[in-house]
């Protein structure tokens, strides 16, 4: 059975319209029933969106109606869910968040007792329960607040990065007015950094609003203007991070993963001497890892595909250009705060502006609107293959369809920007003519 509600990262939509309280209650009930017997213990955490409390309450109602125990953990980054599930032995975890989306949207994503996001088959089973008449429970469950969750998460970070001394570091954080606005600044201060924060005044509606990793220009400008050593920007739910060096130059996920890979390899903590990235990862990353004799595996775009590849290979490190970085040595989830700390651990006091883990190739990405993306892809395939052949060993071309929109994405990487633009323009013209 195909999933209709669940996408690549849970159920997401406009709060109050697609993602209603009624749907949240039904999802809470169905997921609890699917998880097992009466008494199922379910953690619920959320980000700072104004609709979060409504959906949290509705989920709790559904959980308790199914005989489960709902434990409300409050505002926390998404990666806190698998950490708390492991610590307390919860049967299920729920995160209410739409990540980097604007406040009007919200989402519900589930984690199983193993701390991993639910499988496609389990999500299909939950949807099937929604379509069936709800069973009558003999017992009504309980609801209670779970106190101390922020300290639990901070303690896990302190344990992982024990010995990391950030004394003397002048750091800027952009918390996107989201889930990291409390725990983010706190952990860096505990480790000795002098911390300045922007995006730490959530009002329910300003999450991701011209702040955070999706608006990295705000951080880059503020780092340069304030004379900071470097800065990190998180997204709304705290599972991704981007950086800016002291010159205001943006450092994306590819470069952060390269730094981490070389560091973990040197310290004997890079399982399998390999790293997982996606098809969007810069060609320069592959060149750098080849020179370092680190194997690279490529997954589809999406952190769930990166995680699946890591688990299959038994490797430690993987991630995306967007800043989703997974360090299985800490948690099987993207964690923006942990990834920022891993970056500082890798730098070991060195200047991010002097980084040399990889040399990025100029990259151009153009989204072309089409009426038939499959037809457009077929039309451009031969031209893309020809351009790729000409770039062998120096760059690459990637043409792919959007999974959610009538768009064809044309990406070109080449030794210089002018060549990049020329190749991209030729391929875009082919797509436009066919689409």
C-alpha positions, 0 to 999 in steps of 0.5 A: 500500500502506498503512503498518502500522508507520510512524506520523506520526513513524516507528515507535513502541511499547513497547520490547521488546514492539512495538519489539523488537531483532528489528524494529529489526534488520529495519528497519535492514537494510530501510532500508539496502537501500532507500537504495541500493548496498552501502556506504550510510553511515547515522548513528544517534543516540539519546536517553537511554532505557534501551532506546536502546542495545539498539535502537541495536545492533540497528539497527547489526546490520541496517545492516551485514548489508545491507552498509552502514556504521553510524556511531554518533553517541551521545546527541544531539537529533533535529535534530542528525541532519539537520545531521550528514547535511548535514555528512558527506554521509550517505545515511541517518540514524536517530534512536532516540527516543520524543520526549515519551513515557515511558521505556517507549516508544521509536521509530525515525525515519529521515531521508533524504540530503536531511536530511528525514524519509522520504516515505510512499512510502519508508516503504511500500517499507521495510515491503514489504521487511520482508515479503519474504524478506531478500536475501543481501548479498555484503559485510558492512558496518562499524560505527564510533563517530562522534566529535565529534558534540556539538561539530559540533552546538554549532558549528552553533549557534554559527555560526547565532547568532554575535554573540548575547551572553547576558552578564548573563542568568540562565537556567533550563533543563529538559532533561527528562533527555533528549537535550539534557542536555549540549549544551543548557546548554553552548551557553547558557554559551558565549554568556555566560548564567548557567545553572541546569539541572534535568532533567539527570541521566538514568538511562535511566528518568527521561526526561520524568518530571515534567520537560520541556516536557510538565511545564512547571509544574516549570520555571515554579515553579523560574523564579519561586522562583529569581529567574531572568530566564526559563527554557526546557523541552525535550522528551526528544528536544530538538525542541520547547521551551516557556518561562516568564517571570520571573513563572512565566507559561508562554509556549507555541509560539504566542507564541514563533513570533509573537516569531520572526516579527516579529523575522525580518520586521524583519531581512529574513529571513522568506522570503515574509513568511509563517509556517506554523502548525496548526489548533490555533494560538491565534486571537490569533496570526492577529490579530497577524500580520494587523496586522503584514501577515504571511501565515499558512498553516494546516497539519494538526497535526504538524511533518511537515505544517508542514514540507511546507507550508513547503517548498511555499511556500518560507517560513522559519518555522513551528511548533506550539503545543506548541513544535515550531518550524522555522526553515529558515534553520538546519535543516529540523526542529524544534529546541528549543535553536535555537528558544530561542536564536531567542527570545533573539535576537528579544528582544534583551535585552528582558524576556520578561515584557513581550512584546507580539507577540500577545494570546492569547485564552482557550482551552479544550480538552476531549477527549470519549470516544466510542464512534463519533467519526465519528458524534459529529462529524456530530452536533456539526457544525451546533452548531459551525458556529452557534457559529463564526458567532456568534464571527466576528472574535472567536474560533473553534470547532474540533471534530476527531477524534483520529487514534489514540483514540476521542476528539473534541477540542472547542476553543473560543477566545473574548474572555473565559474565561467565554464560552469555558467556556459554549460549550465546555460546550454543544458537549461536551454535544452530543458526549456525547449523540451518542457 
